Amino acid sequence: MPRLLRATLLSVRDLLATAGPFLLIALALLGAAYFILEPTPPRNVVLATGPTFSDFESFGKRYQEELARQGIAVTLRPSEGSSANRRLLRDPTHDVDFAFVRGGTAEAVLAEEQAKGGTPIVSLGTLFFDPVWIFYRVDAAKRLPQSRLSALGQLQGLRVNTGARGSGAAGLLYRLLEANGVARSEIRFDRQDQGPGVAAFFEGSLDAMVMVAAPEAAAIQVLLREPGIALFEFEQAEAYSRRFPYLSAVSLPRGIVDLARDLPPHDVPLVASTTMLVAREGTHPALVQLFVQAAHRIHGEPGWFSRARQFPSPQNIEFPLAREAERYYRSGPPLLQRYLPFWLANLVDRMWVALVSIIALLIPLARIVPPLYAFRVRSRIFRWYRNLRGIEADLARGKSPPAELLAALEKLEHRVESVSVPLSYTDELYALRAHIAMVRARLQQTL
């Protein structure tokens, strides 16, 4: 092996032997921090949506597509609706991570769940307006003045479908009826799922349908265009919004459904709740950040009832706002995610505090690395001084014949010639050789 290469390898070996323990300590601390902080989010999550053909289902598919771009597989969990989603999130036996929940629905159910305990829920913000749609058959309203519904009390005697149990529409309607002094027993309620309910409504076995959904829902789009079906107008919308803080007065603009047919022919006042995206409190922060960013892309465009960038919003939420969602609303996406792939930006973002702490801990310890390295290199030279001093001591005491000591000295010099040290320590190696030559001269004088 060439001498230069051998010297280089020895220097590298000495450096690794000296700094190796500190590298192992740093790696152990990083591994412990990674295990404790869990910076990498799960690759599979479950999102509770709603009934088939509902707006929750359609939005769930869009979230599925958005998260797939970041390598996160979103499993959609159909449910009866908002109230059912709350139960799924609070029940630790279910594996639901995120869900859509309407504001102001099923308050009694929520109070009962809070009393029983369960997994805490946090909000990621409100996503869109959910108008209260009350569709009724025109032929069923012919007995009324002006042949149309103008007050909720006129639902008395009609057969009204409010959706399956757990949908939340029924609870909201009950509170609106109570505010109008109408008892539940005065109305014939039906609890069919949305699909069968719409079919029964078209057949005439139902007189009215109550739905709380975004206008993107397929059933809403169909009912708004169907001849013989009218939409109830909340002429007291502003009063409802003042009385119920979770409701807002909105207006369905003229012609928004079909400009060519001028549907609707005039602005229609409605009341609307807002839908929230909620999650379990212990959900991984990186997943919360991804879902909030996806909500910004999905719900940030202007819609029938909202302005551009009005949603998602941290306003009108019924649960505590998740810390990661609050961070997004305050300063936007993390800076690193604007320039780096998500997995790398997230890793740095979650680990930087640990990295800084580890570096601060290792800097004082690293100060002893250079002295240790110098000691290790110089020890390859200094250990031969023990043998040299032994030969010199034997010469002074006369315990061994000079010829024998000279042979031992020649052997020592031969071994020292094979010692390799970095160039910065060569002076000490040559000093050792000079001292060997000095002892040889003394031995030769005794021969």
Backbone torsions as a table, in degrees:
resi	resn	phi	psi	omega
1	MET	NA	131.1	178.7
2	PRO	-55.8	145.9	-175.9
3	ARG	-63.3	-39.0	-179.6
4	LEU	-64.4	-42.9	178.5
5	LEU	-64.6	-40.6	179.7
6	ARG	-63.2	-42.2	178.9
7	ALA	-64.6	-38.1	178.9
8	THR	-64.9	-44.8	180.0
9	LEU	-63.3	-39.2	178.2
10	LEU	-64.8	-38.7	178.6
11	SER	-64.5	-42.4	178.1
12	VAL	-63.4	-41.3	179.0
13	ARG	-62.1	-43.0	179.0
14	ASP	-63.7	-40.5	180.0
15	LEU	-65.1	-43.1	179.1
16	LEU	-65.9	-40.6	180.0
17	ALA	-65.1	-30.7	-178.7
18	THR	-82.6	-48.6	-176.2
19	ALA	-88.0	-12.2	-177.3
20	GLY	-54.3	-48.2	179.4
21	PRO	-57.4	-37.4	179.6
22	PHE	-70.4	-36.5	175.2
23	LEU	-63.7	-40.6	178.6
24	LEU	-64.7	-39.9	177.5
25	ILE	-62.8	-43.3	179.8
26	ALA	-62.9	-43.8	179.2
27	LEU	-65.0	-38.1	178.5
28	ALA	-65.1	-41.7	178.3
29	LEU	-65.6	-40.7	177.7
30	LEU	-63.4	-42.1	178.8
31	GLY	-63.0	-41.8	177.9
32	ALA	-64.0	-41.9	178.5
33	ALA	-64.3	-40.7	179.2
34	TYR	-63.2	-41.0	-179.5
35	PHE	-67.2	-38.9	-177.2
36	ILE	-76.7	-44.4	-175.2
37	LEU	-80.1	-24.9	-178.3
38	GLU	48.0	64.4	-175.8
39	PRO	-68.5	-24.6	-178.0
40	THR	-87.0	121.7	-178.0
41	PRO	-75.7	160.7	174.0
42	PRO	-60.6	149.5	-178.7
43	ARG	-90.3	-5.3	-179.9
44	ASN	-132.6	128.3	177.3
45	VAL	-133.0	161.4	-179.0
46	VAL	-119.0	128.6	179.0
47	LEU	-115.6	117.3	176.8
48	ALA	-79.7	127.7	-175.4
49	THR	-108.5	-100.8	-176.7
50	GLY	-173.3	-161.2	-178.8
51	PRO	-66.3	162.6	176.0
52	THR	-60.7	139.1	179.7
53	PHE	70.2	10.5	179.9
54	SER	-85.7	167.4	176.8
55	ASP	-65.4	-32.5	177.0
56	PHE	-60.5	-40.9	-179.6
57	GLU	-66.1	-44.1	-177.9
58	SER	-66.1	-40.4	177.1
59	PHE	-68.9	-35.0	177.4
60	GLY	-58.5	-39.5	178.3
61	LYS	-65.2	-34.1	178.5
62	ARG	-70.2	-38.9	174.8
63	TYR	-63.8	-37.0	178.4
64	GLN	-59.6	-43.1	179.4
65	GLU	-68.6	-41.6	-178.5
66	GLU	-64.1	-45.5	-177.1
67	LEU	-72.2	-26.3	178.5
68	ALA	-62.6	-28.8	178.6
69	ARG	-65.7	-22.3	178.7
70	GLN	-101.7	10.6	178.0
71	GLY	80.8	16.5	179.3
72	ILE	-104.5	122.6	178.2
73	ALA	-89.6	120.2	-178.6
74	VAL	-104.4	119.1	175.7
75	THR	-94.4	124.9	-179.4
76	LEU	-87.8	128.6	-179.2
77	ARG	-110.3	103.6	178.1
78	PRO	-62.0	150.3	179.3
79	SER	-151.7	178.6	178.2
80	GLU	-75.6	-18.7	179.0
81	GLY	144.2	-153.8	-170.1
82	SER	-61.2	-50.1	-177.7
83	SER	-63.2	-39.8	178.1
84	ALA	-64.8	-36.5	179.7
85	ASN	-65.1	-36.6	176.6
86	ARG	-61.1	-44.6	-178.7
87	ARG	-64.4	-40.5	-179.4
88	LEU	-62.6	-40.5	-179.5
89	LEU	-68.8	-38.6	-176.1
90	ARG	-78.0	-21.9	-177.4
91	ASP	-84.1	113.8	-177.9
92	PRO	-68.3	-13.6	179.3
93	THR	-76.5	-13.5	177.6
94	HIS	-99.1	152.1	-175.2
95	ASP	-99.8	27.3	-179.4
96	VAL	-78.3	131.8	-179.5
97	ASP	-103.4	-39.4	-178.1
98	PHE	-131.3	160.5	179.1
99	ALA	-162.1	157.6	171.5
100	PHE	-94.1	131.9	-179.9
101	VAL	-136.8	131.1	178.1
102	ARG	-83.3	141.8	178.2
103	GLY	-73.0	139.7	174.3
104	GLY	78.6	5.1	-178.5
105	THR	-100.4	144.7	174.0
106	ALA	53.3	51.5	-179.7
107	GLU	-64.3	-35.6	178.7
108	ALA	-63.7	-40.2	178.4
109	VAL	-63.9	-41.9	-179.8
110	LEU	-63.7	-42.7	179.2
111	ALA	-62.7	-39.4	178.4
112	GLU	-64.9	-41.8	-179.6
113	GLU	-65.6	-40.4	179.1
114	GLN	-64.9	-36.5	178.3
115	ALA	-65.6	-37.3	-179.9
116	LYS	-77.2	-16.2	-176.4
117	GLY	88.6	-149.3	-178.2
118	GLY	110.2	-173.7	-177.2
119	THR	-71.1	127.0	177.9
120	PRO	-64.0	152.4	-178.0
121	ILE	-118.8	141.3	173.9
122	VAL	-122.3	156.4	-178.6
123	SER	-103.5	147.3	175.0
124	LEU	-103.7	1.7	178.7
125	GLY	119.7	168.3	175.6
126	THR	-87.3	148.1	-170.9
127	LEU	-110.6	-40.9	-176.3
128	PHE	-167.5	165.7	175.6
129	PHE	-79.6	139.7	174.6
130	ASP	-115.7	90.8	179.8
131	PRO	-63.4	152.3	172.5
132	VAL	-88.3	108.4	-178.8
133	TRP	-97.5	121.0	173.6
134	ILE	-117.0	102.9	177.8
135	PHE	-96.0	142.1	177.9
136	TYR	-141.4	153.9	178.6
137	ARG	-77.5	133.7	-178.6
138	VAL	-61.8	-38.3	-179.1
139	ASP	-67.4	-27.4	178.1
140	ALA	-75.0	-17.6	-177.7
141	ALA	-100.2	5.0	-176.8
142	LYS	-65.5	-24.0	-179.2
143	ARG	-76.9	-10.9	-176.0
144	LEU	-91.1	160.0	174.8
145	PRO	-59.3	137.4	-178.9
146	GLN	62.6	9.7	176.7
147	SER	54.9	38.9	176.6
148	ARG	-154.2	156.0	176.1
149	LEU	-77.8	128.7	177.5
150	SER	-125.0	-5.2	178.8
151	ALA	-149.9	149.3	-178.1
152	LEU	-65.5	-27.5	178.8
153	GLY	-62.3	-20.0	-179.5
154	GLN	-75.8	-3.1	174.6
155	LEU	-74.7	-9.9	-180.0
156	GLN	-58.1	131.9	179.4
157	GLY	86.8	-11.1	179.3
158	LEU	-91.1	154.2	175.6
159	ARG	-93.2	115.4	-170.8
160	VAL	-119.0	128.7	176.3
161	ASN	-95.0	129.4	-179.8
162	THR	-113.9	10.6	178.4
163	GLY	89.3	169.9	-178.2
164	ALA	-66.2	159.1	178.2
165	ARG	-62.4	136.2	-178.2
166	GLY	98.2	-6.3	-178.0
167	SER	-74.8	-26.4	179.5
168	GLY	92.8	-20.9	-178.6
169	ALA	-65.8	-37.5	-178.0
170	ALA	-63.1	-46.8	-178.9
171	GLY	-60.2	-39.8	179.4
172	LEU	-67.7	-42.3	179.3
173	LEU	-63.5	-39.2	179.7
174	TYR	-58.7	-41.6	-179.7
175	ARG	-68.9	-35.7	177.3
176	LEU	-67.3	-40.6	178.1
177	LEU	-65.6	-40.8	179.5
178	GLU	-61.5	-39.2	178.4
179	ALA	-65.0	-24.7	178.9
180	ASN	-96.0	6.8	177.9
181	GLY	72.3	27.0	-179.6
182	VAL	-106.3	126.0	178.5
183	ALA	-80.6	148.6	-179.5
184	ARG	-61.1	-35.3	-175.6
185	SER	-65.9	-15.2	-178.0
186	GLU	-83.7	-5.1	-178.7
187	ILE	-122.8	139.6	178.2
188	ARG	-88.7	103.2	-177.0
189	PHE	-90.3	145.0	174.1
190	ASP	-123.9	147.4	-176.3
191	ARG	-123.7	52.7	179.1
192	GLN	-85.4	152.7	173.3
193	ASP	-61.7	164.5	-173.7
194	GLN	-60.6	-47.1	-178.5
195	GLY	-60.5	-57.4	177.1
196	PRO	-61.3	-33.0	-179.6
197	GLY	-65.3	-42.3	178.5
198	VAL	-64.8	-40.4	178.7
199	ALA	-62.5	-43.6	178.4
200	ALA	-66.0	-33.9	178.5
201	PHE	-65.0	-43.8	177.4
202	PHE	-64.8	-36.1	-178.5
203	GLU	-73.0	-20.9	178.8
204	GLY	101.7	0.6	178.2
205	SER	-78.3	-11.4	173.3
206	LEU	-119.0	144.9	179.6
207	ASP	-94.4	-28.7	-176.9
208	ALA	-151.8	158.2	176.7
209	MET	-133.0	134.9	176.0
210	VAL	-111.6	123.8	-179.7
211	MET	-135.2	141.7	173.4
212	VAL	-117.9	103.9	-172.9
213	ALA	-158.6	158.9	174.3
214	ALA	-71.6	155.1	-177.8
215	PRO	-65.7	-15.3	178.8
216	GLU	-71.5	-15.5	-179.2
217	ALA	-59.4	136.8	-176.3
218	ALA	-59.7	-40.7	-178.5
219	ALA	-63.7	-38.2	179.0
220	ILE	-64.7	-44.3	-179.5
221	GLN	-60.3	-40.0	-179.4
222	VAL	-69.6	-46.6	-175.8
223	LEU	-66.7	-32.4	179.3
224	LEU	-66.9	-23.2	-177.0
225	ARG	-104.1	-6.7	-173.3
226	GLU	-78.8	124.9	175.3
227	PRO	-64.1	146.3	178.8
228	GLY	84.7	-0.2	178.5
229	ILE	-121.4	128.3	-177.6
230	ALA	-114.2	158.6	180.0
231	LEU	-107.4	128.0	179.3
232	PHE	-67.2	134.6	-179.5
233	GLU	-102.9	122.6	178.6
234	PHE	-82.9	84.6	-177.9
235	GLU	-69.0	-16.9	176.5
236	GLN	-106.0	33.4	-174.5
237	ALA	-57.3	-42.5	-178.3
238	GLU	-64.2	-37.5	178.5
239	ALA	-66.1	-40.9	177.3
240	TYR	-61.1	-41.6	-177.4
241	SER	-67.1	-30.2	178.5
242	ARG	-77.0	-31.3	-176.9
243	ARG	-82.7	-34.1	-179.8
244	PHE	-116.4	107.4	-173.6
245	PRO	-63.8	-20.0	-179.6
246	TYR	-88.1	2.1	177.7
247	LEU	-109.3	147.1	177.1
248	SER	-124.7	146.1	175.3
249	ALA	-84.0	121.8	179.3
250	VAL	-127.6	168.3	-178.5
251	SER	-132.9	130.6	174.2
252	LEU	-84.3	109.3	-171.9
253	PRO	-65.2	149.9	177.2
254	ARG	-61.7	131.7	176.2
255	GLY	79.1	0.8	-176.0
256	ILE	-67.9	-30.7	-179.6
257	VAL	-74.1	-46.4	-179.5
258	ASP	-152.9	105.7	-178.0
259	LEU	-65.1	-39.5	-177.4
260	ALA	-63.6	-40.5	-178.8
261	ARG	-92.9	-0.8	-179.7
262	ASP	56.5	55.1	178.1
263	LEU	-111.4	126.9	-10.0
264	PRO	-73.0	161.3	-176.5
265	PRO	-74.5	-8.6	178.0
266	HIS	-155.5	166.0	176.7
267	ASP	-63.0	134.4	-177.9
268	VAL	-112.0	116.8	177.0
269	PRO	-73.7	135.6	178.8
270	LEU	-138.2	166.7	169.6
271	VAL	-113.8	149.8	-175.7
272	ALA	-144.4	141.3	167.9
273	SER	-93.7	-179.9	176.7
274	THR	-120.0	144.4	177.1
275	THR	-93.7	134.8	178.2
276	MET	-106.7	150.9	166.8
277	LEU	-99.7	119.7	-175.6
278	VAL	-122.4	162.6	-177.8
279	ALA	-148.2	162.8	172.3
280	ARG	-68.5	148.1	-173.9
281	GLU	-61.0	-33.6	-177.2
282	GLY	-88.1	10.7	-179.7
283	THR	-62.9	142.9	-176.2
284	HIS	-56.7	131.7	-178.0
285	PRO	-57.1	-34.9	-179.4
286	ALA	-65.5	-35.4	177.2
287	LEU	-67.5	-40.7	177.6
288	VAL	-59.8	-43.9	179.4
289	GLN	-61.9	-42.6	-179.7
290	LEU	-65.3	-41.0	-178.6
291	PHE	-69.1	-37.1	178.2
292	VAL	-66.6	-40.5	177.8
293	GLN	-64.8	-39.6	176.7
294	ALA	-64.0	-39.5	177.6
295	ALA	-61.8	-37.1	178.7
296	HIS	-63.1	-40.2	-179.8
297	ARG	-74.6	-34.9	-174.9
298	ILE	-80.6	-42.8	-171.5
299	HIS	-107.5	4.7	-176.5
300	GLY	-80.2	-14.6	-179.1
301	GLU	-78.1	156.0	177.3
302	PRO	-66.6	147.0	-179.2
303	GLY	-132.5	-166.0	-178.2
304	TRP	-63.1	-32.6	-174.3
305	PHE	-123.4	2.4	-174.9
306	SER	-132.4	154.8	175.6
307	ARG	-88.7	166.6	178.1
308	ALA	-62.0	135.7	178.2
309	ARG	65.8	13.9	175.7
310	GLN	-71.9	-30.9	178.0
311	PHE	-124.8	154.4	-4.9
312	PRO	-69.6	158.4	-173.7
313	SER	-142.1	145.2	176.3
314	PRO	-84.5	7.6	-177.7
315	GLN	-90.0	156.3	173.8
316	ASN	57.3	40.1	176.5
317	ILE	-99.4	149.3	-177.1
318	GLU	-104.0	-4.0	178.6
319	PHE	-122.5	160.1	176.5
320	PRO	-58.5	142.3	-179.8
321	LEU	-76.8	130.5	178.6
322	ALA	-60.1	142.9	-176.2
323	ARG	-60.6	-40.3	-178.8
324	GLU	-69.1	-34.5	175.8
325	ALA	-67.9	-40.3	176.9
326	GLU	-61.0	-39.6	178.0
327	ARG	-62.4	-39.9	-179.7
328	TYR	-66.7	-45.3	-178.8
329	TYR	-66.2	-27.0	-178.4
330	ARG	-81.2	-42.3	-172.5
331	SER	-133.1	6.0	178.4
332	GLY	80.8	-168.8	-179.7
333	PRO	-62.6	152.1	175.5
334	PRO	-54.6	143.8	-174.9
335	LEU	-57.1	-42.6	-175.7
336	LEU	-65.6	-30.5	-178.6
337	GLN	-69.5	-13.4	177.9
338	ARG	-80.0	-16.2	-174.9
339	TYR	-126.8	-19.0	-175.9
340	LEU	-118.7	158.3	172.3
341	PRO	-57.3	152.5	-174.4
342	PHE	-56.7	-46.7	-173.6
343	TRP	-62.7	-39.2	-179.3
344	LEU	-73.9	-44.8	179.5
345	ALA	-61.9	-40.1	179.5
346	ASN	-66.4	-40.6	180.0
347	LEU	-61.2	-46.6	179.6
348	VAL	-66.3	-41.7	-177.4
349	ASP	-63.1	-38.3	-178.5
350	ARG	-82.3	-24.1	-171.3
351	MET	-105.5	-6.3	-171.2
352	TRP	-64.5	-34.9	178.1
353	VAL	-63.8	-43.5	178.0
354	ALA	-64.5	-39.8	179.6
355	LEU	-62.7	-45.1	179.4
356	VAL	-62.6	-41.1	180.0
357	SER	-64.4	-41.8	-179.8
358	ILE	-66.0	-42.9	178.9
359	ILE	-62.2	-43.0	179.0
360	ALA	-62.6	-32.7	178.7
361	LEU	-75.0	-35.9	-174.3
362	LEU	-84.4	-22.0	-178.0
363	ILE	-59.0	-47.7	177.3
364	PRO	-63.2	-38.1	179.9
365	LEU	-67.2	-33.5	-177.2
366	ALA	-67.9	-15.3	-179.6
367	ARG	-67.3	-22.3	-179.3
368	ILE	-89.1	-3.8	179.6
369	VAL	-65.7	-49.0	179.7
370	PRO	-58.5	-45.7	177.3
371	PRO	-61.2	-38.8	178.3
372	LEU	-64.4	-39.8	178.9
373	TYR	-64.2	-44.5	179.3
374	ALA	-62.6	-41.3	179.0
375	PHE	-63.4	-40.1	-178.3
376	ARG	-65.7	-42.7	-179.4
377	VAL	-68.1	-44.8	-176.9
378	ARG	-69.7	-25.9	179.0
379	SER	-64.5	-25.2	177.2
380	ARG	-68.0	-22.3	177.8
381	ILE	-93.7	-47.3	-172.0
382	PHE	-67.8	-26.7	-177.0
383	ARG	-65.0	-22.3	179.6
384	TRP	-79.1	-17.9	176.4
385	TYR	-65.2	-27.1	177.5
386	ARG	-62.7	-45.5	179.4
387	ASN	-66.1	-39.4	-179.1
388	LEU	-64.6	-40.4	179.3
389	ARG	-68.0	-33.2	177.0
390	GLY	-64.5	-42.3	178.7
391	ILE	-63.8	-41.6	-179.3
392	GLU	-67.0	-37.0	178.9
393	ALA	-67.8	-40.9	178.4
394	ASP	-63.6	-35.3	177.9
395	LEU	-66.2	-40.2	-178.2
396	ALA	-68.7	-36.7	-178.4
397	ARG	-84.7	-15.1	-179.4
398	GLY	69.9	27.2	-177.5
399	LYS	-77.0	-25.5	-178.2
400	SER	-127.3	150.3	177.9
401	PRO	-62.9	143.1	-179.9
402	PRO	-56.7	-36.0	-179.8
403	ALA	-64.3	-38.3	178.8
404	GLU	-68.3	-39.7	178.9
405	LEU	-67.6	-36.1	178.2
406	LEU	-65.1	-37.8	177.4
407	ALA	-64.9	-40.1	178.3
408	ALA	-65.5	-37.3	179.0
409	LEU	-67.2	-39.0	177.2
410	GLU	-62.1	-40.9	177.8
411	LYS	-63.3	-41.2	178.5
412	LEU	-63.9	-43.7	-179.9
413	GLU	-63.4	-38.2	178.8
414	HIS	-62.7	-40.4	-179.8
415	ARG	-71.5	-35.6	178.9
416	VAL	-65.8	-31.3	179.7
417	GLU	-62.6	-23.5	179.7
418	SER	-87.8	-3.2	-179.6
419	VAL	-75.1	131.4	177.7
420	SER	-116.8	132.5	178.1
421	VAL	-136.8	157.7	174.7
422	PRO	-58.7	157.0	-176.6
423	LEU	-57.2	-32.6	-177.9
424	SER	-67.0	-15.6	-179.8
425	TYR	-111.7	11.2	-177.4
426	THR	-65.6	-32.7	-179.1
427	ASP	-59.5	-37.1	179.7
428	GLU	-71.0	-34.2	177.0
429	LEU	-65.5	-42.3	179.0
430	TYR	-69.6	-30.7	175.0
431	ALA	-63.2	-40.5	177.1
432	LEU	-61.3	-45.1	179.5
433	ARG	-63.4	-37.6	178.1
434	ALA	-64.0	-38.2	178.7
435	HIS	-68.8	-35.3	175.4
436	ILE	-63.6	-42.0	178.9
437	ALA	-63.8	-35.0	179.1
438	MET	-65.8	-43.7	179.2
439	VAL	-66.5	-37.2	178.2
440	ARG	-60.8	-41.5	179.4
441	ALA	-61.5	-38.7	178.2
442	ARG	-67.1	-39.3	178.9
443	LEU	-65.3	-42.5	-178.4
444	GLN	-63.8	-26.8	178.8
445	GLN	-70.9	-23.8	-178.6
446	THR	-87.3	-11.8	-178.5
447	LEU	-75.1	NA	NA
